[in-house]
Every structure is written in C-alpha cells, then in structure tokens.
Amino acid sequence: MGKEVNELLTPTSTASTLTTTVHLPGTVEEAWDMKKALGGSSEYIAGGTLMQLQREQGKQFPAHLVSLERIKGLKGIEKIYTDRGFLRIGAMTTLSECLKDRLISDSYSIFYKAVKEVASTAVRNRATISGNICYGIGDTIPGLLALDARVSWYDGAYIQTDSLENYLMKKEDTLLLSILLPERTKAVRELNFYRKVGRRESFIPSLVTTSIYHCQNIENEATVARIAVGGGTNKPLRLIKIEEYLIGKKLTERVLTEIYQQVFTEFNPASDPFVSGDYRKTTAANLICSAFVQFQEE
C-alpha cells in the first residue's frame, strides 16, 4: 500500500498518546484504494493545518493518514481550455502560492482577497486550497461561489467536474483534485467585492463573510449577478433569488431596498455562542447594499 511512515504524536492536555501511520501514495487511484481499505480509521491529509488545529483543541488524529503530497498533478496553477477557458488550481496548491500567482491577483481579485484573509502567513504557507474547501466553511468558499467556480474530483471510478455549489452539497466520499475559475465575463462595469467580518486566527470561522460579482451593461443594467454569504458554522451559499431578481435591473433605491429585505428571507444562518443569526442577517444585508451603493457612486 505504498511507503508508510510511523509517527508517535505527542498528546495534548485532553488527547491520549496515539500512534498514527502516514501513508504516501503516488497516484490518485492508489490514495483512494488506501483510504477505502483502511476504512473509518483513516483520513486524507493535505497541508494538515486544520487537522493540527483540531488536535490542539483536543481531537485525536486518526489511526491512518493518507497524505496527498506526493501525487503529481495536484499542485500548480495553469490556464486550460475545455468548453471555455479556465484557470486551473491544483488541490494541493498552497494558499501562499495562490497569493503569489499574477493571474489570480490580476484577474480574480475576489479570490485573491479571500485567500489573503485566511489566518496568518505561516498557516497559508502550509494550508492548501483543497483543505479550505473541504473544511466546508472555509473563508475562500464565498469568494469562489461568487466567481462561479467549478471543481473536479475523483469518485473511485471517474473524474467528475461540476460547480462548487453542487459539490458542497454532496455527501458521498470524494477526493478533490482541482478548482476551476472561469474566464472573466466581459462587461462595461463590474463589481468585485469580498468582505470578512470577525476573527482571523487560524481556521476559526468568520462571523459573516460576503462576496459579490456583479456586471452591468452600458445602460447600467445587471447582466451578471452572483452573491454568496457565509459565516460561523453555516455553510456558504449563493443568494439565488436575489441574483435572479437583479438581472436586467439598475441599482435604484427601490431595488436596493428590495435586496436588503430579501436577504432576511433567503439567508437563514444559525446562531452560535458568538453572535445571533439575526446579527448575521443584518450584517450581510448591510455589507451587500453598501457595496452596491459604493459601486454606483464610483
């Protein structure tokens, strides 16, 4: 089953000593077969920053870790062309590598801002884009949703590709391979907005995160509208009804008032010990509307 490295992990104050075997497969198929054979006592590991954070909080490492670091093709950033042009980001690409890439900083400012908001430089040097996505509530997800990102993954038989939005709703076991950012839509004017409210340290969830990609024609009518929100342990989602409402409309005072009200209907976040669901709704509505107002004033 490939090369194995045994490590004796130092216990935390709440976790007992546990010997974890790290497996180092060379291919995606080998990694999949390893994890299936090892069953529930195993997990994939990429950069390992989230798992280390959970360990510090008292959660034990699993008995087996299937490391993806030696699998070729899971790292790097490149342009590809399928049904349209995409910027492909390998699942094992670190967040720091994303920040250094000129194509990302020049053409995908929403994603660039989102990555920059993840933890510290030291964490970003190890953390991978796949880890942030597979976390389920990572700070990059709202930005990627606003950019209409796709992802590719391995399901044990085939490589599948679909929208990130659909991928996040899947419950079955998958192995994420890459993130695909579509080429930019040509527009007369466009809004690229990302804002995180709340704690920054490590992978601790934000209180509220909001992202908008909005395009207008020469008549100032919306031709593209994508709005994503998240925060806390709430899974990020797109506000589809608001997006549909915006298409073909100008950002008038009446439209902005309707958007503000619709946020409270479409976004239903849970409360937690830090903030209430109502606080998240109000903050998201304020962020979205203020971003549109500033956009109109530019």
C-alpha positions in Angstrom: 0.0 0.0 0.0 2.9 2.4 -0.7 5.5 3.7 1.6 4.5 4.3 5.2 5.9 6.4 8.0 5.0 5.9 11.6 4.9 8.8 13.9 4.2 8.9 17.7 2.2 12.1 18.3 2.7 14.0 21.5 -0.5 14.1 23.5 -2.3 17.3 24.2 -3.9 18.0 27.6 -7.1 16.3 26.5 -5.9 13.7 24.0 -4.1 10.5 24.8 -1.0 9.3 23.0 -1.8 7.8 19.6 0.5 6.3 17.0 -0.6 7.5 13.6 0.6 5.8 10.4 1.1 8.2 7.5 0.7 6.6 4.1 2.3 8.2 1.0 0.5 7.0 -2.2 1.9 8.1 -5.6 -1.4 8.3 -7.6 -4.9 9.4 -7.0 -6.2 5.9 -7.6 -3.7 4.5 -5.0 -4.8 7.1 -2.5 -8.4 6.2 -3.0 -7.8 2.5 -2.6 -5.8 3.0 0.5 -8.5 5.0 2.3 -11.2 2.6 1.3 -9.1 -0.3 2.6 -8.4 1.5 5.9 -12.0 2.5 6.4 -13.2 4.9 9.1 -9.9 4.9 10.9 -8.3 7.0 8.1 -8.5 10.5 6.6 -6.9 12.3 3.7 -4.4 14.9 4.7 -3.1 17.8 2.6 -1.3 20.7 4.3 -2.6 19.5 7.7 -3.2 22.9 9.3 -6.8 22.3 10.1 -6.1 18.9 11.5 -3.3 20.3 13.6 -5.7 23.0 14.9 -8.3 20.3 15.8 -5.6 18.3 17.6 -4.6 21.3 19.7 -8.3 21.6 20.7 -8.2 18.0 21.9 -9.3 15.9 18.9 -7.1 12.9 18.3 -5.5 12.2 14.9 -7.0 9.2 13.2 -5.0 5.9 13.2 -4.1 6.4 9.5 -3.5 9.5 7.4 -3.4 9.2 3.6 -1.1 12.0 2.5 -1.6 13.5 -0.9 1.7 15.4 -1.1 3.5 13.1 -3.5 0.7 12.8 -6.0 1.7 14.5 -9.3 -0.7 16.8 -10.9 -2.4 18.1 -7.7 -0.2 21.2 -7.5 0.2 24.2 -9.6 -1.8 26.9 -11.4 -2.3 26.9 -15.2 -4.7 28.1 -17.9 -6.8 25.3 -19.6 -9.5 25.2 -22.2 -12.4 22.8 -22.3 -15.9 24.1 -23.1 -14.5 27.5 -22.2 -11.3 29.0 -20.7 -10.4 28.3 -17.0 -7.7 28.9 -14.6 -7.0 25.5 -13.0 -5.6 25.4 -9.4 -4.4 22.0 -8.2 -6.0 20.9 -5.0 -2.6 20.7 -3.2 -1.6 24.2 -4.2 -0.9 26.2 -1.0 -2.8 29.4 -0.2 0.5 31.3 -0.3 1.2 30.1 -3.8 -2.2 31.4 -4.8 -1.3 34.8 -3.5 1.9 34.9 -5.5 0.3 34.0 -8.8 -0.1 37.0 -11.1 -3.1 35.6 -13.0 -5.0 35.3 -9.7 -4.1 38.8 -8.4 -4.8 40.4 -11.8 -8.0 38.6 -12.9 -9.6 37.1 -9.8 -9.4 39.8 -7.1 -12.3 38.3 -5.2 -10.4 35.0 -4.7 -7.2 36.9 -4.0 -8.8 38.9 -1.2 -10.4 35.8 0.2 -7.2 33.9 0.4 -5.4 36.8 2.0 -8.0 36.7 4.8 -7.2 33.1 5.8 -5.2 33.0 9.0 -1.5 34.1 9.1 1.3 33.8 6.6 2.7 30.8 8.4 -0.6 29.0 8.1 -1.0 29.9 4.4 2.4 28.6 3.6 1.1 25.1 4.6 -2.6 25.3 4.1 -3.9 24.1 0.7 -6.9 25.3 -1.3 -8.5 21.9 -1.1 -8.2 21.9 2.7 -10.0 25.2 2.9 -12.8 24.0 0.7 -13.1 20.5 2.3 -13.4 22.3 5.6 -16.9 23.1 4.4 -17.0 26.6 5.9 -13.6 28.0 4.7 -13.2 31.7 4.1 -12.4 31.2 0.4 -15.7 29.5 -0.4 -17.9 32.6 -0.6 -15.4 34.2 -3.0 -15.2 31.1 -5.2 -19.0 30.8 -5.3 -19.3 34.4 -6.4 -16.8 33.6 -9.2 -18.9 30.6 -10.3 -16.0 28.2 -9.7 -16.1 24.6 -10.7 -14.2 21.7 -9.1 -13.0 18.3 -10.3 -12.8 15.3 -8.1 -12.3 11.5 -8.2 -15.1 9.2 -7.1 -13.4 5.9 -7.2 -14.2 5.3 -10.9 -14.2 8.5 -12.8 -13.0 12.1 -12.6 -16.1 14.3 -12.3 -16.5 18.1 -12.8 -19.3 20.3 -11.5 -20.0 23.6 -9.9 -18.5 24.2 -6.5 -22.0 24.9 -5.3 -23.2 21.4 -6.3 -20.0 19.8 -4.9 -20.6 21.2 -1.5 -24.0 19.6 -1.3 -22.6 16.1 -1.9 -22.4 13.7 1.0 -20.6 10.8 -0.6 -16.8 10.3 -0.3 -14.8 12.2 -2.9 -11.2 13.2 -3.5 -10.9 16.8 -4.6 -8.4 17.3 -7.5 -8.7 20.9 -8.7 -10.5 24.2 -8.7 -11.5 25.8 -12.0 -12.0 29.5 -12.2 -13.9 30.5 -15.4 -12.6 33.3 -17.7 -13.9 36.7 -16.8 -17.1 37.9 -18.3 -16.6 41.0 -20.5 -18.7 43.9 -19.0 -18.9 47.6 -19.2 -18.7 47.9 -15.4 -18.1 45.2 -12.8 -18.1 44.9 -9.0 -15.7 42.6 -7.3 -16.4 42.5 -3.6 -15.2 40.4 -0.7 -15.5 41.2 3.0 -14.9 39.1 6.1 -16.2 40.3 9.4 -14.9 38.7 12.6 -12.0 36.6 13.8 -8.9 36.0 11.6 -6.8 33.5 13.5 -6.2 30.0 12.1 -9.2 28.3 10.6 -11.7 29.7 13.1 -14.8 30.7 11.1 -15.7 34.3 10.4 -18.8 35.9 11.9 -20.0 36.9 8.5 -18.4 36.7 5.0 -19.9 38.2 1.9 -18.8 38.2 -1.7 -20.3 39.8 -4.8 -19.5 39.6 -8.6 -21.8 41.9 -10.5 -21.6 43.1 -14.1 -23.5 45.9 -15.8 -24.1 46.9 -19.5 -23.8 50.4 -20.9 -27.4 51.1 -19.6 -26.2 50.2 -16.0 -28.5 47.1 -16.1 -27.2 43.9 -14.4 -26.0 41.3 -16.8 -24.4 39.0 -14.2 -25.2 38.9 -10.5 -23.7 36.4 -8.1 -23.9 37.0 -4.3 -22.5 34.5 -1.7 -22.7 34.6 2.1 -21.4 32.5 4.9 -20.1 32.8 8.5 -19.8 30.7 11.6 -20.6 27.1 11.1 -23.1 28.0 8.4 -22.3 26.5 5.0 -21.7 29.3 2.5 -24.4 29.7 -0.1 -25.4 31.8 -3.0 -28.5 34.0 -2.8 -30.1 32.7 -5.9 -33.4 34.5 -5.7 -31.7 37.9 -5.2 -29.4 37.2 -8.1 -32.3 36.4 -10.4 -34.2 39.5 -9.2 -31.2 41.7 -10.1 -30.8 40.6 -13.7 -31.8 43.4 -16.1 -32.3 45.9 -13.3 -30.5 49.1 -12.4 -29.4 49.6 -8.8 -32.1 52.1 -7.9 -33.1 52.9 -4.3 -36.2 50.7 -4.7 -34.1 47.8 -5.9 -31.6 48.2 -3.1 -34.4 48.3 -0.6 -35.9 45.1 -2.0 -32.4 43.4 -1.9 -32.0 44.3 1.7 -35.3 42.8 2.7 -34.8 39.7 0.6 -31.5 38.9 2.4 -33.5 38.4 5.6 -35.7 35.9 3.7 -33.1 33.9 1.8 -30.2 33.9 4.3 -31.1 31.9 7.4 -27.9 31.4 9.4 -27.9 29.7 12.8 -26.9 31.4 16.0 -23.8 30.4 18.0 -22.1 31.5 21.3 -20.5 34.4 19.5 -23.4 36.0 17.6 -27.1 35.5 16.7 -28.5 34.6 13.4 -30.2 37.9 13.2 -26.9 39.7 13.6 -25.5 37.7 10.7 -28.5 38.6 8.5 -28.3 42.3 9.3 -24.6 42.4 8.7 -24.8 40.6 5.4 -27.6 42.8 4.2 -25.7 45.9 5.2 -22.5 44.7 3.5 -24.3 43.8 0.3 -26.2 47.1 0.0 -23.3 49.3 1.0 -21.1 47.6 -1.6 -23.7 48.3 -4.3 -24.1 51.9 -3.2 -20.4 52.5 -3.3 -20.3 50.8 -6.7 -22.9 53.2 -8.1 -21.0 56.2 -6.7 -17.7 55.3 -8.4 
